[in-house]
Amino acid sequence: MAPPPPVLDNIEINLRTIRVIIAFEPLGVTRYNVDDIIGDIKFEFVVKCWESIKNKIARTLIHYIPNLANEVEKIFHFIEDITIDCFSTRRMVVEVIEDAKKLNRLESSLSSAMKLEQWALGIEKL
């Protein structure tokens, strides 16, 4: 069998570096529940926030804890105003999705060619 074209080889390397499974799966097997992912991210963020505030409170003498109210309020105000730049992450995800599409199209076109080749080999054996 001929080695894969360099383009396919690069796509496969890109996909394998993030551990994408390059194998046949029936359509609909993989589901990505976005609400669960967003919920997990929010939960992790809230836990990190609480841990940070709790650690500060734990290291503060009890008489000075009320003085932390303004600082904690600043934290909550900052959190409410957070905007996140996802450009680089989005670019990487789009690249992986495009590579997967290219691989799928190539696999699809090669699949029919391979079937013809296997059929021809079967005839030669007869």
ABEGO torsion letter per residue (X at the ends): XBBBBAAAAAAAAAAAAAGBBBBBBBBGABBBBAAAAAAAAAAAAAAAAAAAAAAAAAABBAAAAAAAAAAAAAAAAAAAABBBBAAAAAAAAAAAAAAAAAAAAAAAAAAAAAAAAAAAAAAAAX
